[in-house]
Amino acid sequence: MSSSLAPRPDGGTAAPTDGDNRYKAVQHKLKTLAMAMAMDMAVGQLEALQRSMRSNASRTEQVAADIANAELDKTFIEMTNHVSVALGGAAVEVRRLNETADEVSGLTEDARRTHSRLYEGLDDIRSSRRERTPKPGFFAR
């Protein structure tokens, strides 16, 4: 699934699909997307990664202070401070990634429920018929 979740080249255009727009296929795609974005196990891992990055940033900051107290070259102090700032910034971005994944998962689940509410009855009717029915748009002129 992750290989099919590629960023769109242009934010204003729809993402390409496989063309299978049957009710059950759409429900399956939305469920798969929600599961991929929920990342039940990955969410915990992202939170652990964020805590670890914050902890490492604090430790790196302390190392920079220790280097300064040892009166080593200022270059090492600056480099260590840069590492600390970078780790802190990365921790913030991991948090944002986690929040975005949660939001997308929730929105996908909302879309799946709305799609089900709107089209499940029609799918039940069409699926229970023995006769084939025309494709959507057949009668439109």
N, C-alpha and C positions, 0 to 999 in steps of 0.2 A: 504494500500500500504506500509506503513512504516514497518509493520510486515514482509513483504516479502523482504525488503531491509536489508538483514543481511550481515555482513562482511564475506568474503570468508576465510576459514581456511588456505588456501595456496594461496598466491598471484599469483602463476604461473598456476593455473588451472582455467578453465572456471566455472562460477557460474552455478548451476543447474537451469534448466528451466522446464516449464510444458510440453514441447514437442510440443506445438502448434505453428508451424512455418508458418502458412498461412499468406499471405500478410497483411490482415486486422488485424489479431491478433498481428503481430509484430508491425504494425503501432500503434495500441492501446496501447501496452506495452511501446513503446518509448514515446508516448504522455503522458501516465500516469506518467512515470519516470520523464519526463521534468517538468510536473506540480508539482510533489512532490518535486523535487529539486529546482524549481524556488522559491517556498515558498514565493509567493508575499507578503502575510501578515507577514510571519515569518521573511523575510529579514528585514522589518521595525522593527520588534520586536528585532531582533538580534542587529541592529544598536542602538536601544534605550537601550538595555542591555549593550552594549559596552560603550555608553556614561555614563550610570549610574555607571558602574564599575569604569571608569576613575574618575568620580566625587567622588565616595566613596573612592577611593584610595587617592585622593588629600585631602579629608576631614580627612581621617585616619592619613595621614602624618601630618596634622596640629594638630590633637589631640595628636600625639606623641610629637610634639614640645611643646604643652601646658603642657603635663605631665612632660616633661623635665624642663620647666620653673617653674613648681610648685615644683620641686625637690622631686618628688616621687621616689619610688624604680626603679632602672634601669631595672628590670625584666619587668615591665609594659611598659616601653618605648620600649624595644626590641620586646616584643610581639605585640605591636601596629605597630611598623615598619614592622614586618613580615606580618601582615595582609595587610598593605598598599602594600607591594611588591607582595603578592599573588593576590590581587585584580588587580593590574596593569598587572601581567602576565596573569591572566584569561581574561582580556579585550583584550590583544593581541591575545589570542587563539580564542576568539569569532570572532574577525576580520578575522582571518585565516579561520575559519569555514564558515563565510559568503562568503569570496572570493572563497573557494572551492565549495560551493553550487552553486554559480553563474557560475563557470567554468564547472561543471558537467552538469548544465542545458543547457548551450550553446552547449557543445559537444553532448549531447543527441539530441538536436534539429537538429544539423548538421547531425547526424547519421540518424535521421528520414527523413530528406529531401533527403539525398543520397539514402537511401533505397527506398523511393518513386520514385525517378528519375530512379533507376535501374529496379524496379520490378512492378511499377504501370501498365505499358502497358501490361505486361504479365498477370497480374491479371485481367485486363479488358477483355482480350481475353479469358482466362480460365473461367471467371465468366459468360460471355455472351453465352457460348456454352450450348446447351441442353445435349450433350453427356458428359459422364464422361471422364476425361482424366487421364492417368496414373500418379502415384505419381512421383515426381522428383527422378531421378536415375533409373527408371524402365528400360530404354533402355541402361544404362551403362553396359559394360561387362568388 
